[in-house]
């Protein structure tokens, strides 16, 4: 009976923690990290301020969890695109993923905000996010490798390098979008990169709009 109660409490804790992260993601996306208080999030999930601090000792800890959640969502996005869909479909998917990111502009700002901490080897977040990044890169590289096998793209391509380029361009443009206060046409910029890349690597020289 004691073990059953402990398992039940653990499951409740997991569900509660997830609901806190979901709430924080919504609030941060809508209002920006700096404009949301821990009290707002606690009220939203119907727990006390001290109850929230039990799960996340500080707002910074909650921020790390939200960024972690965002990267997981990006991994899930790529899993929705079948590996055999083709490189053109994958690059079009990057454009659609950008539209999805723009529907949550506050999360783009958070991701850029956390970039320096994620890249710091001394940060507790570094190893976790490095593994997640590797997962996203591998998901994209798989689709390039399938394109090579199917004859859609050239055989001499370094698929992992291409995947890293796509992620680097996406992340870099998101940073510029933040610095330009949203004035950069992010979707158009990602589309332009994907179209140029497609024309350079496909065997028939097709772009994204072919």
N, C-alpha and C positions, 0 to 999 in steps of 0.2 A: 504493500500500500504506500509506503514511504517513497519507494522508487517511482511508482506511478504518479504520485503528486509532484515529484521533482520533474519528471518528464513533462507533465502538464504545465507546470510553471515555466519550464524552458520554452515550450511551444508558444505560450502566451507572450513571453519576453521577445521571441523572434518576430512574432506578428506585430507586437507593439513597436519594436525597433524599426521594422520596415515601414509602418504607418508614419512614424516620425520622419523618416528620410523622404518618403513620398510627399508629406506635407511641406517639409523644408524645400524640396525641389520646386514645388508649385509656387510657394511664396517667394523664393529667391528668383525664380524665372519671371514672375510677374512684377516684383517690386525692386529687385536687386538685393544683393547680400547685405549691404550696409543699411538698408532701410527696413530690415525685418528684425524683430526682437525675438529672443528665445521665449518670452512670455506669449507672444502671438502664436508661436508654433505649439507651445504647451496647451494653450486654450483650444487650438484647432483640433488636437488629438484627444482633448478632454482628460488631460492629466495635470497635476500640479507642476509648478516650476521645479520643485525639488525632485519630482518624479522624472522630469525630463533630464535633469542633471545626473540622475542615476544611470541613464543610457548614454548620455553625451556630456562629459564633465565641463565642456566649454563650447562656445559657438564655433570655434575653429575645428574641434573634433567633428561637429556636425557637418561643417563644410567639407572635410575630407570624405565623409561618408557620402555626401551628395555627389561629389566629383567621381567617386568610385562607382556610384549608381549610374552616372552618365556614361562612363566608359563601358559598363556592362550593357547598357542600352544600345550603345554603338555596336558592340559585338553581336547582340541579338538582331540588330538591323541587318547586318551582313549575312547572318545565318538564314534570313528570310529569302535571300537571293540564291537560288540553286547554283552549285558549283558548275553545272553544265549549261547554265544560261548563256554563257559567252561573255567575252570581254566588253563588247559594246554595251550589253545589258548591264554589266557591272559598273561601267563608267557612267552610264545614265543613272544608275542607282546612287552614285555619289552625288549627283546633282539633286536627286530627290531627298537624299539624306541631309543635304544642306538646307533645303526648304524646311525639313523637319526641325533642324537645329534653330532656324530663324523663328519658328513658332514658339520657341522658348529662349528668347534673347538673353534673359538673365543668366541662363546656364552657360551660354557662350562666354559671358563676362566672367563667370566663376571659373571656368576652365582656364581661361587666360590668366586669371588671378593666381591660380594654383600651379601654373607651368613651372615657375622657378623652384617651388618646393618639390615638385615631382622629379625634377632633374637633379636635385641635390642628393648625392649619395649618402649623406649623413642623416637625411630625413627618414623618419619612420615610415613615411608613405612611399618612399622611393621604390623599394623592392616590389611592393604590391602593384603599383601602377606600371612598373617596368614589365612585369609579367603580363598584365592586361594589355599593354601596348603591343607586346609580342604576339598576343592572341589576335588582335585586330589586324596586324600586318600579315600574319600567316593566313587569315581568312581571305584577304585581298590577293595575296600571292598565289593561293590555290586556284583562284579564278584565272589568273594570268597563265598558270601552268596548264590548266585545262585548255585554254585558248591555243597554246603551243601544240598540245596533243591533238586537238581537233583540226589544226591547220588554219585557224582563224587569224593567228598572229605569227610573226616570224619566229624561227627556231633559235635564233642567236640571242634571245632576250634573257636578261638577268631578272627573273620574275620577282625575287625578293627586293632587289634594288628599285624596281618599278613600283612595288607596293609601298616601300618607304617614301618614294617620291610623292606618291598620291597623298599619303597621310601628312607628309611635311607641307605640301602645298595647301591642303585643307586647313591644317592647324595654323600655318603662317598667315593665310588670308583671314582666318577668324580673328587673329591678333590685330591685323590691320583694320578689320571691321570695327573692333572695339576702339582702337586708337582714332578712327575716323568718326566715332560716335554714331555708327550705323549708316553712314552716308555711302559706304562702298557697296556696290551691287554684288553681293557675295555669290548669289546663284549664277549670275552671268560670268563671274570670274572663274568659278569652278567648272562651268560648262565650257568655257573657252579652253581651259587647260585640258579637260578631258577630250575635247574635239581635236586639239592639236596632237595629243598623245595617240589617239586612235588612228589618225591619218598617218602618223609616223610608224606605227607598229603593226597595223593590220596588213595582211597580205594583199588585199585589194584596195588599200588606201582609203577605206571608208571612214567618214566622220560620224559623230553622234546623231546627226540629223538625216543620215542616208536611209 
